[in-house]
Amino acid sequence: MNLAEAEIHENKLLSVLPSESLAQAASHLKYQRLPRGTRLASAGEPIDHVYFLTSGVGSVLAQTPEGSAAEAGIFGREGYIPTSAVSGSEQSTFDVTVQIDAAGYRIGFEDFRRQMESNRAFAKVMIRAIEAFAIQLAYTAVSNAVHDVTERLARWILMCHDRVGVDELPLTHDFISTMLAVRRPSVTTALHILEGNRFVIAERGMLTIRDRPALEEFAHDAYGKPEQEYRRLMTGLF
């Protein structure tokens, strides 16, 4: 698919690049559809490609040696993955999986590294994005420690909504329980609370947001700071 035919500017990082810098990187980008369940990287395995999503949502999953797993971070059209590539590491630190049907551009690992070394604007944006992602990871850790499951669920729904841009999210109870690292009954209880407040509707694997402003108010300080920092980091770069 020709880059002009696809929505390359839907990825926020690629969209902020100066035209010359984007053109330099564009010759190495290949458009790809990424259905739910697509593995983009595996912990301890070589990084073949770096991905810039233009739609959909993915998860960065951390796993203990005994096999327990939880979502460490969420990504979509605001960033790229796997982030290990920015340091020149040839192996992924985490498992990276598409959770809501996605599409985007991929670039080979070696081509990504060459762009980091030769394309100054590209490198600047990639490094800023890593800082933004690190802030998200830090606030996820804080939220897991200080907020109850319902507030954490509200935060997570809002983050998915930011990236998908539509009110209907294909999310099941089992999937949410894995992402939040809580038991399925806890997710069911939390969803009942959100539904009782008329923030969302959850049925048949689909969650529909009814009142986003009220959901944000309910999430309180669990949501908003990383999003604010992302805007600060990506404003006025060039």
Phi, psi and omega per residue, in radians:
M1 nan 2.283 3.090
N2 -1.152 2.436 -3.116
L3 -1.009 -0.608 -3.126
A4 -1.171 -0.397 -3.099
E5 -1.486 -0.353 -3.120
A6 -1.792 3.033 -3.012
E7 -1.729 1.157 -3.066
I8 -1.061 -0.572 -3.102
H9 -1.338 -0.044 3.031
E10 -1.231 -0.389 2.993
N11 -1.433 2.128 -2.987
K12 -1.161 -0.522 3.123
L13 -1.248 -0.819 3.126
L14 -1.133 -0.543 -3.095
S15 -1.221 -0.423 -3.111
V16 -1.564 -0.150 -3.132
L17 -1.184 2.432 2.987
P18 -0.996 2.637 -3.022
S19 -0.982 -0.700 -3.132
E20 -1.145 -0.728 3.132
S21 -1.170 -0.720 3.104
L22 -1.116 -0.725 3.133
A23 -1.089 -0.649 3.131
Q24 -1.118 -0.709 -3.134
A25 -1.377 -0.523 -2.971
A26 -1.089 -0.534 -3.112
S27 -1.148 -0.258 -3.122
H28 -1.834 -0.013 -3.072
L29 -1.640 2.405 3.118
K30 -2.205 2.238 -3.119
Y31 -1.315 2.464 -3.107
Q32 -2.649 2.461 2.991
R33 -1.576 2.441 -3.002
L34 -2.278 1.583 -3.113
P35 -1.177 2.804 3.118
R36 -0.914 2.371 -3.131
G37 1.680 -0.193 3.126
T38 -1.098 2.220 3.098
R39 -1.533 2.097 -3.126
L40 -1.644 -0.420 3.086
A41 -2.838 2.686 3.133
S42 -2.218 2.394 -3.120
A43 -0.983 2.278 3.106
G44 1.404 -0.038 -3.125
E45 -1.810 2.724 3.129
P46 -1.059 2.542 3.063
I47 -1.518 2.015 3.117
D48 -1.519 -0.734 -3.080
H49 -2.433 2.720 2.980
V50 -1.928 2.404 -3.007
Y51 -2.017 2.406 3.016
F52 -2.060 1.805 -3.105
L53 -1.301 2.574 3.003
T54 -1.968 -0.180 3.069
S55 -2.792 2.886 3.090
G56 1.489 -3.107 -3.073
V57 -2.438 2.464 3.053
G58 -2.262 2.913 -3.117
S59 -2.206 2.487 2.959
V60 -1.741 2.053 -3.031
L61 -1.908 2.242 3.044
A62 -1.758 2.439 -3.079
Q63 -2.317 2.377 3.094
T64 -1.356 2.855 3.107
P65 -1.005 -0.462 -3.134
E66 -1.553 0.007 3.020
G67 1.766 -0.007 3.065
S68 -1.290 2.383 -3.060
A69 -2.299 2.640 3.050
A70 -2.660 2.715 3.102
E71 -1.295 2.188 3.078
A72 -1.593 -0.571 -3.112
G73 -2.767 2.850 -3.131
I74 -2.152 2.551 3.140
F75 -2.527 2.776 3.102
G76 -2.758 -2.364 -3.047
R77 -1.316 -0.008 -3.137
E78 -1.545 -0.088 -3.025
G79 -2.632 -2.725 3.079
Y80 -2.510 2.893 -3.049
I81 -2.717 2.573 -0.070
P82 -1.380 2.493 -3.046
T83 -1.236 -0.327 3.127
S84 -0.986 -0.480 -3.052
A85 -1.096 -0.463 -3.050
V86 -1.169 -0.468 -3.132
S87 -1.547 -0.096 -3.078
G88 1.586 0.005 3.098
S89 -1.128 2.301 -3.099
E90 -1.543 -0.090 3.127
Q91 -2.076 2.534 3.077
S92 -1.376 2.441 3.102
T93 -1.426 -0.508 -3.024
F94 -2.236 2.872 2.901
D95 -1.390 2.396 -3.115
V96 -2.252 2.114 -3.001
T97 -2.371 2.486 3.043
V98 -1.315 2.261 -3.109
Q99 -1.910 -0.479 3.013
I100 -2.240 2.246 -3.053
D101 -0.616 2.282 -3.002
A102 -2.317 3.005 2.983
A103 -2.621 2.849 3.128
G104 2.942 -2.851 -3.104
Y105 -2.040 2.489 3.051
R106 -2.088 2.652 3.082
I107 -2.351 2.420 3.128
G108 -1.057 2.602 -3.086
F109 -0.972 -0.836 -3.105
E110 -1.118 -0.673 3.096
D111 -1.153 -0.673 3.075
F112 -1.055 -0.782 -3.141
R113 -1.121 -0.677 3.106
R114 -1.136 -0.654 3.080
Q115 -1.144 -0.667 3.093
M116 -1.071 -0.584 -3.083
E117 -1.521 -0.506 -3.007
S118 -1.956 -0.284 -3.040
N119 -1.993 1.662 -2.972
R120 -1.104 -0.719 -3.141
A121 -1.152 -0.719 3.089
F122 -1.018 -0.851 -3.132
A123 -1.080 -0.695 -3.140
K124 -1.072 -0.779 -3.122
V125 -1.184 -0.717 -3.129
M126 -1.108 -0.682 3.139
I127 -1.214 -0.700 3.072
R128 -1.067 -0.704 -3.131
A129 -1.116 -0.642 3.102
I130 -1.111 -0.709 3.089
E131 -1.089 -0.744 3.127
A132 -1.097 -0.716 -3.139
F133 -1.196 -0.650 3.096
A134 -1.093 -0.647 3.089
I135 -1.121 -0.753 3.096
Q136 -1.036 -0.798 -3.131
L137 -1.062 -0.711 3.140
A138 -1.117 -0.736 -3.130
Y139 -1.274 -0.473 3.014
T140 -1.115 -0.754 3.113
A141 -1.089 -0.750 3.118
V142 -1.115 -0.787 -3.117
S143 -1.083 -0.727 3.111
N144 -1.066 -0.487 -3.085
A145 -1.510 -0.581 -2.946
V146 -2.030 -0.272 -3.102
H147 -1.838 2.627 3.096
D148 -1.363 3.004 -3.027
V149 -1.058 -0.651 -3.092
T150 -1.179 -0.708 3.088
E151 -1.172 -0.692 3.111
R152 -1.129 -0.673 3.099
L153 -1.144 -0.741 3.097
A154 -1.030 -0.763 3.112
R155 -1.049 -0.810 -3.075
W156 -1.153 -0.695 3.085
I157 -1.083 -0.759 3.123
L158 -1.084 -0.705 3.129
M159 -1.146 -0.713 3.062
C160 -1.100 -0.749 -3.132
H161 -1.066 -0.698 3.097
D162 -0.985 -0.667 -3.014
R163 -1.542 -0.533 -3.115
V164 -1.512 -0.698 3.083
G165 1.412 0.130 3.055
V166 -2.249 2.808 -3.038
D167 -1.424 -0.260 -3.122
E168 -1.744 2.118 -3.119
L169 -2.075 2.134 3.136
P170 -1.362 1.548 -3.046
L171 -2.295 2.261 3.093
T172 -1.773 2.823 3.113
H173 -1.054 -0.742 -3.120
D174 -1.090 -0.747 3.134
F175 -1.104 -0.801 -3.124
I176 -1.099 -0.687 -3.137
S177 -1.087 -0.652 3.088
T178 -1.179 -0.750 -3.107
M179 -1.151 -0.637 -3.110
L180 -1.625 -0.092 -3.131
A181 1.016 0.798 3.065
V182 -2.299 2.876 3.123
R183 -1.246 2.648 -3.107
R184 -0.979 -0.714 3.104
P185 -1.045 -0.537 3.096
S186 -1.168 -0.655 3.094
V187 -1.152 -0.765 3.136
T188 -1.038 -0.771 3.123
T189 -1.112 -0.773 -3.130
A190 -1.113 -0.722 3.112
L191 -1.128 -0.655 3.096
H192 -1.073 -0.656 3.115
I193 -1.157 -0.796 3.139
L194 -1.136 -0.666 3.091
E195 -1.196 -0.717 3.131
G196 -1.065 -0.524 3.084
N197 -1.522 0.034 3.102
R198 1.119 0.529 3.054
F199 -1.432 -0.653 -3.051
V200 -2.482 2.905 2.946
I201 -2.175 2.243 3.134
A202 -2.111 2.072 3.128
E203 -2.781 2.393 3.010
R204 0.885 0.861 3.070
G205 1.289 0.188 -3.141
M206 -2.227 2.284 3.076
L207 -1.982 2.200 -3.113
T208 -1.993 2.231 3.115
I209 -1.453 2.164 -3.124
R210 -1.727 -0.629 -3.023
D211 -2.517 1.507 -3.098
R212 -1.107 -0.808 3.133
P213 -0.970 -0.717 3.126
A214 -1.193 -0.609 3.102
L215 -1.155 -0.704 3.074
E216 -1.096 -0.743 3.125
E217 -1.102 -0.687 3.126
F218 -1.141 -0.724 -3.136
A219 -1.132 -0.465 3.078
H220 0.986 -2.226 -3.051
D221 -1.470 0.094 3.031
A222 -1.247 -0.375 -3.058
Y223 -2.262 2.503 2.946
G224 2.159 -0.728 -3.070
K225 -1.134 -0.868 3.093
P226 -1.043 -0.632 3.119
E227 -1.147 -0.692 3.084
Q228 -1.119 -0.744 3.132
E229 -1.172 -0.616 3.081
Y230 -1.058 -0.816 -3.140
R231 -1.068 -0.710 3.131
R232 -1.106 -0.793 -3.083
L233 -1.179 -0.515 -3.053
M234 -1.758 0.120 -3.131
T235 -1.729 2.351 3.040
G236 1.181 0.603 -3.116
L237 -1.290 -0.589 -3.036
F238 -2.347 nan nan
